[in-house]
Amino acid sequence: MNIVDVVIIALYIALTLFVGVWVSKKASKGLDSYFLGGNSIKWYYLGLSNGSGMFDVSGTAWMVGILFLYGVKSFMFMWMWPIWNQIFVMVFLAVWIRRSNIMTGSEWILTRFGDDRAGRASHLIVAIFAIVASVGFIAYFFEGVGKFMTVILPWDVSLAMGETILLTSAQSYALIIIFLTTIYTIKGGMYSVVATEVLQYLIMVLAGILVAVYAFVTISDAELTTLIPTEWKNVFFGNELNGFWDGKLATFNELIDTQGYKMFGAFIGMTLLKGFFASVAGPTPSYDMQRILSTRTVKDAAYMSGFTNLVLFIPRYLLIAGVVVIGLVYIAPEMATSGSVTSNDLEVILPKVINFHVPVGIKGLLLAGLLAAFMSTFSAFVNSGPAYIVNDIYKKYFKPQASDRHYVKASHVASFFVVTLGVIMGFFAESINSITLWITSALYGGYVAANFLKWVWWRFNGWGYFWGMLAGLIIATLQFLMDQNKDNFIDGTLLYELAHIPAIYLFPIIFAGSLIGCFLGTCFTPATNMNTLKSFYLNVRPWGWWKPVLYELKKEDGSIEKNKQFGMDMLNCAIGIVWQSSMILMPIFLMVRDYPKTLVWTAVFVVTSGILKFTWLDKVKKYKN
């Protein structure tokens, strides 16, 4: 590594730590300041922060690998998360959530189910889910940044005792970066997270533009036209995903056949099914929900969510597509000649491109940008997870009367606890891909049913929510343990077969198990108190099956009307998904020099933006606050 690149990275880390600690004084005023920034941060800063928090290095490495192998169809793999969630939040969920005026997602649950035993059970289980999700994501970041730094940096920082290796270089690098990020996140809370993430976002955008320009200048249109198969640039698909690589690169077809996405029609069907229910369920109780609750007004919450979509996808996919183009030209032939290609080979394409095929200066900025991507997403989870431990468990059940200073210190301890658990889980993770699939398919699968029903069905109660979430968490955890031990089961047994089913195809089982828990818990226990339901409905005004509650409210005030926006909201979500997809496909087609398709998707972006201006933005402007 050139001294210029080392200096750029060192300056970036020093600047980030300085900014994070500099703004930390504002966080010491109390929990509201620490976790929500005192509801004083402007929506566009929160939008940039939210976009930066989703621009993570592990996800970027994974997306580089799948775009490299599968081509433009790979943007649909992102539906597993599902990225549509951002559109549903923008259209209506941000407004519903922000109207509550509370601090965390589990505290929000009490406004829906009340503060009796059933409400507290639902409150506790969503707090546990938030902590488990934070730990899972920290493990995901630990695995990704370790692999990334090992390929990039030339120094061996492994730790050994005799012939026993205690820490590999990847684990040591991951621990160092996590330690530095944890310092300013714990010190400054939401203020430090947002301030550093805005800085990190600007660095990531600059890195993406520089890589895209470099790929354009150094690689000709003719080279790419010869190298990239026609099917690679085809968005449309059939029931099966057949290998389309030929010549020297035909070895990539073997990986396509074995990665678990061969039955592409069924895979997309699963992502569509999961995508809809997971999106209507709303954001998981993590950093995304914290940003919504941190906005100053309901109107700002909607603006922030829309702005997040706008600032995230184009710069991120400029970077991803630029790296993939360089990788296809310089690394694909080398990989093909090795005889066999594995998922782990795809995960190191990103650091290999940076290490060997990016010039001095740009390399340092790109490394700083990707470190920024890691640090911003990691810090977001380190801020959100402890909020549930302190505010929803410790303060509510163990020490309800204490000073703000005491709770802020408790938040510091909780942050270290969450980070430590995440790092331990990261030590045992098989790969970035395995954690990605567990989080997106199993863990989120257990979240969907209960959180979908809470919006749309008045009879759904706190015990139904508790048992539905608990069933989902148990099944998701069993799936993870089976997946991590799949090679220990005897071939031909039921456990062996279940352990080798790709996680996305288990979503219906997890969803069904959680749904059964929801219905049994609800049907065998009393309904939520009508006063709680009336207060919730009057405040949030969701659509769905709320007729008995609306009937009671009309007795008190005949002017109250049913929410009739379901059709318009779903139309805006459909348009929004196309709008979001255009922001992914535009930079990809531009980087592979398919100019006609670039123009087509640019036109789609302009048209859908115009439609959303009239159908969504104008409606948001009419909100009173």
N, C-alpha and C positions, 0 to 999 in steps of 0.2 A: 504494500500500500504506500502510495506517494505521501510525502510529508504534507502536501497541500490538502489532501483529503483528510488526513488525521487532524489537521488544524481546524478544518471546517466542522468536523464532527465534534471536536472538543469545544469549539465556540458555541455550537448549537446546544450541547448538554449544559454548559455553563449558563447560557442565556435562559434556557428553560427553568433551571433551578432558581435563578435569580428572580425571574418573573413570578414563579410559583410562590416563593417565600415572601417576596415584596408585597404581594396582595393579601398575604395570609392574616394580617391583623384584623381585616374585616370579618373573618370567620369566627373570631373568638367571642362574639357578642351573644351567641346562643345557638341552639340546634337549628332554628329557622335560618339563621345566617350561614351556619356551617353546611347544611344539606341543600338549602334552596336559594342561597345568596340573598336572603331577605326579600325575595320577590321584587328585586330592584334591577335585575339585569335585562337589558333591552333584547327584544325578540330576535333581531338579526345576529347578535352575538351568540345567543343560545342556539340558533339555527346552524351557524358555522361550527359551534362546539359540538352539536349533535352529529353533524356530517363528519367532522373530524373523528369523533368517537367511533363511527362505523367504518372508518378507513383503516382497518387493522392489518398488521403485517402477516399474521397467520392466514387470514382470509384472502389477502392479496396473493400470497404464495400459492394457495389452493386454487384461486381463480385463474392465475397464470397457467397452472398445470392443466386445468380442464379446458381452457380456451385453446391452448397449444394442441391438445389431443383431439378434441371434438369439434373445434371450430365454433361458428357463431351460435349454433344450437345450445352451447353451454350456458348462455345467459339464462336459459330456463332452469338450470340447476339451482340458480339463486332463489327460485320460488320455494325451495325447501325451507328457507329461513323463517318465514317467507318475507321477501322484500316488499310484497304488496302491503304488508302491514303499515308501511309508511304512507301509502295512499289512503287507506281507510282511516288512519289517524288524522291525516290532513283534512279529509272530507267532513267527518263528523265526530270521531272519537276524541280528538283533542279538546273540543268544546265540551263534550259530556264530562270528561275527566276533570278539566280545569274548574268547572263550576263548583266543585266540592270544597275548595279552599283548605286542603289538608296537606300533610307533609310526605306521606309515603303511600304506595299502592295498597298495602295491607291496612293502613289506617282508613283509606278510602272504603275498604270492604265494610267497615262498621257502619258507614252511612247507608249501605244497602241492606245489611242484615241485622243491624241493631247491636247494642252492647250487652245483651244477655249471654247465656252460656253458648247458644248456637252461634251468635255473632262472634264471640271471642274464639270459638273453635275455628271458624272460617278465617278470622284475623290471624290466628297463630299459624295455620297451615300455609297461608300465602306468604307469611314472613319466612317460614322454613323453606318454601320453594325459592324465594328470592335469594336466600343465602346459598342454597344448593346450586342455583344457576350461576351466581357470582363465582363460587368455587370452581364450577365446571369451566367457565370462561377463562378464569385465571390459569387453569391447567392447559387450556387450549393456547393461550398466549405464551405460556412457559415453553411448551413444545415447539411452537413456531419460531419464536425469537432465538431460541437456542440453536436450532438447525441453521437459521439464517446467519447468525453471527459466526458460527464455526466455519462456514464456507467463505465468508468475507474476510475475517481477520486472520492474520498469519500466525498469531501467537498461540502456543499450546498452554492453556490455563487449567488443565486437568489436575485433579488432586488424588494422589495415590499413597497408600501405606504399604510399603513392600511391593509385592506383586498385585495387591488388591487395589483396584481403581475405585475410590470413594465417590468422586465426581468426574464426569467426562467434561471435555471442553465446552460442549453445548450446554450442559447443566450449569457450569460455572459462569459462562457468559449470561445465561438467562437470569441467574441469581443476582449478578452485578446490576444489570439493567433494571430488574424489578426493584432492587433495593433503592436505587437512585429515584425511580418514579414514585415509590411509596413515600419517600421523604417529603416531597413537596405536596403530594396529594393529602396525606394525613395532616400536614401543617396547615394547609389553607382551605380544605373543604371545597365547596362548589365554586367559590371565587377563584381559587388557584386552578381548578380543573378547567373552567371556562377560559380564563386568561391565557393559560398555556396552550389550550386546544385551538384557540383562534390563531396564535403564533404558529402552532404546528400545522394547521390547515394551510396557511400561506406558504410554508416551506414545502408541503406536499404538492400543492398546485404548481409551484415553480419547478419542482423535480419532475413532475409528470410532463410538463410542457417541454423541458429540456430533453428528456428521453425521446419524446415524440419527434422533436425537431432533428435530433441526432439520427434516429432511425430513418427519417425521410431523406436526410442528406447523404448518408453512407450506403443505403440499400436502394437499388433501382427498382422501378416498376417491373421491368422485364424479369429480374431475379425472382420477385414474388409471384408473378404470373406463372412462371415455369415451376416453381416449388409447391405452391398451394393448390391442392385439388379443388375442382369446381364444387364438390359436395361440401367441402369445408366452409364455403361461403353461403350455403343454402340454409335458410331459416326453417323451412318446412321439413316434416318428418313423417315416417310411416310407423307401423306397429313395432318393427324391429330396427335397431340401429346397426347397420352393416358396416364393416370396415371399408374405408374409402381411400386409404393410403396405398400407393403402389411403388414399384421399383425398389430402391434401397430403403425406403421408409415403410415398407410393407409390414415390418415387425411391429409397428404401432397397432396394427389391427388385432394382434393377440391380446393386448391390454384392453382394447375396447370390448373384446368378447368376455373378459374376465372381471371387469370392475363392478359389475352389478347393475349396469344401466342398459344392458343389451335389449331387454324388452322395453323399448323407449316409450311406446304408447302407454303401457301400463304404468311406467314411472311418471310420465307427465300427468296421467289420470290421478295418481296418488298425490302429486304435488298440487294439482288443482283442488282436489277434495280437501286436503289439509290446508292449502292456502286460503280458501274462503273462510273456513271455520276459525282458523288461527287468526286471520285478519279481523274478523268481526269480534273475536274474543278480546282484541285490543292488545296494547303493548304489555309485555311481561313486566313484573315489578322490578325494573332495573333502571339503568341510566336514562333510557328513552322516556320513561314515565317521570323520572325526576326532572328532566328538562321541561316537560309539559307543566308540571306542578310549580316550577320555578318562574314561569312567565308572570308578567304583571297583571294581565287581564285575560279574559276568555278570547277576545279578538286576537291578542298577541299569541296565544297558544296555537290558533289556527294558522296565523301567518308563519310562525316558527316552523311548524310541521311541513308546510308547503315549501318553505325556503330550504329546508333540509334536503328534500328531493332535488331541488334545483342545483344546489352547490355540490352535491356528492358525486353523482354518477358520471358526468362528462369528464372532469379531471381524473377521477379514479380509473376510468376505462381508457383514457388516453395513455396513462402510465402502463396499465396492464397490457393493452394492445401493442404499445411500443416495445415492451420487454418481450412479448410473444414473437413479434416480427424478428427481432434480433436473435431470439432463441431458435426460431425455425431455420434461419439462414446459417447460423454458426454452431449451434449445439445439436440440432436434430440429426445431422449426419453422423456425428460422433456417438450419439445415443444408439442409433440404428445399427452401427457396426459392432456394438457391444454384445449383440446376440439376443438379449432379452431386456425388456423395459418393465419397471415396476412402478407402483404408485409413489414410492419414495423418490424415484428418479424425477417424477413430475414436480414434487415438492421442493426440489433444489434447483429448478431451472432459474428462478428469480435470482437467488444469490450468485449462481454461476454466471449469468449474464452480466451482473454488476461487477463481479470480480475480474472477468477476463475480457469483456467486450464493450466497456464503457470508458471513455477517456477521463484523464485526471481533471479534477474540478467538478465535472458533472457527476462523477462517481461519489465524491464527498457529499455533494448536495443531495444526491439520490439516497445515499445511506442515511443522511440526516433526516430526509423526508420519511423514509421507512421506519427509522427509529421513532420519529414523531408519530407515525401511524400507530406503532405499538404502544408508545407511552400514553397517547391520548385515549385509546380504547381501554387500556389497562387502568388508567387513573379514573375513568368514568365508572368502572365496576368497583374499584376500591372505594369510591365515594358512595355508591348506591347500596352495596351490600350491607355495610355497617349501619346504615340508616335504619334498617329493619331490626338489627340486633338491639340497638340502643333504644330507638323510639318505640318500637312495637313489642319488644320482649322485656328488655331490662327496665325501662322506665315504667311500662304499663303494669308489669307483674311483680317486679322485685324492689324498685326504689322510685315510687311515684313522686316523692317530694325531695328534690335536691336542687342545687344551684346550676345555672347554665354552664358554669366553668367545670363542674363535676361531670356533666353529660358530655361536654366536648372532650374531656380527658378519656371518658369511657369510650367515646367514638374512636380515639386513637388506638386504644387497646383492641377494640373490635376489628379495626382495619388490619392490624398485625395478625390477628387470629384468622381472618378470612384469607389473607395473602398466604399464610403458612399452610392452611389446608389446601389451597389451590396448587401451591408448589408441590406438596406431597402427592397430590393426584397426578400432577404433570410428570412426576418421576416414573409413574407406572403406566402412563399412556403409551399406546402402541404407535400412533402416528397422528399428525394433524387431521387426516381424513377420518380416522376412527372417532376422534372427539367431536369433529364437525357433525358427523352423522348421528352421534348420540344426542348432542344438544338439539339439532334441528328436527330429528325424527322421533326419538324416544322421549326426551325430557319435555320438549314442547308439546308432544302428542298427549302427555298426561295433563297438560295445562289447559288444552283447548276446550274440552267439553264443559267444565264448570264455568269457565269465564265467558263462554258463548251464552250459556243459559242465564247468567246473572243479569245480562242486559235485556233479554227478550221475554222472560217468563216470570210473572209476578209471584207464582206459587213456589218457585225455587227458593229454598231457605238456607240458613247457615249450616245446618247439619248435612244437607245435600251437597253444599259446596265443599265442606270438610272431607266427607267420604269420597267424593269424586276426585278431588285433588290428591288425597292420600292414595287412592287406588292407582292413579296415574303415576305418582312418584314411585310407588313400590314396583310397578311393572317396568318403568323406565330404568330403575336402578338394577333390577334383575337382568334386564336386557344388556346393560353395560357390563355387568359382571360376567355374563355368558359370552359376550363378544370378546372380552379380554382373555377369556380362558378357552376359546373355541378349539384350540389345537390340543387341548387336554381331554376332550371327549372322544369316546370310541366311535369310529366311523360306522354309520348305519343306524345309530341310535337316534331316538327322537330329539334328545338334547343336542346332539351333533348337528342335526338338520336345522333345528331352530336357531342355533348359534351362528349358522352360516347364511341365514336369510338376511339380505341387506336391510338396514334399519328402516328405510323409508317404506318398505313393504309391510313392516310390522305396525305402521301407524293405525290402520283400521282396528287391529287387536287392542292396542293401547287405548285408542279413542273409545272403543266399545266397552272396555273394562272400566274406564273412567266414567262413561255415561251411565253404566249400571249402578255404580256407586252413587252418582248424582240422584238418580231416580229413587233408589231404595232409601237413601238418606232423607230425601224429601217426603216420600209417601208415608213413611212410618213416624214422622215427627210433625208437630204443629206448624202452621204457616207463620211467617214473620209477622210481628205486630203491625197492624194496619197503619198506625200513626207513623211508624218508621217508613213503611212503603209509600205513604202519601208524601212524606217529606222528601224522600228520594226522587219520586217521580216528578214532583213539582219543581225540584231543583235541576235535575238532569234532563228530563223530558225525552227519554228514549222511545223508539218505536218498538213494536212487538205486541205480545199478549198481556195487556195491562188493563183490560176492561173493568174488572171489579174495583181496582184502585181508582180508575178514572171516574167510575160511577159514584164512589164515595166523595171524591173531590168536587164533583159537579153539584152534590147536595149543598156544599159550602159556598161554591162560587160557580154559577152557571156559565160564566164566560170562558172557563178552561176548556181548551180544545185538544183533541188527540193529535199526536205527531204524525202527520201524513207525508213526511219527507222520504219514506223508505225508497220509493221508486226513483226519485231524483238523486238520492244518495248513492244508490246502486249504479245508476247511469254515470254519475261523476266518478265512481270507483272504476268502472269499466274504461272510461275515457282516460282516467288517471293512470291505469296500468299500461295502456298503449303509450301514453305520454312518457312514463317512466322507461318503458322498453326502448323508445326512440332515443333517449339520452344515453343508453348503453350501446345501441347498435350504430349510432352515428360515428363515434370515435373508432369503433372496431373497423367498420368498412372504410373509413378514411385512412387508417393506418395500413390496411392491406391493399390500398389503391383501387378499390372498387368504387369509382366515382359515381356511376349511375345510382347504385344503391345508397351511397352517402347522400345524394340529393333527394332520393325518395324519402329516406328517414328524417332528413332535415325538414322536408315539407310536412311530414307527419307531425314532427315536433311543433312546428309553427301553427298548424291547424288545431291540434289538440290544446295547445297553450291558449289560442284564441277562444276555443269553446269553453275551457275551464274559467276563463276570465268572466264570461257572462253567467255560466251556470253555478260557479263556486265562489270566486273572489268577490263578485258584486254582492252576493248574499252575506259573506263574512263582514263586509264593510258596514252592513246595517246593524250588526250587533252593538248593543249599547255600551259595552265595556271591553 
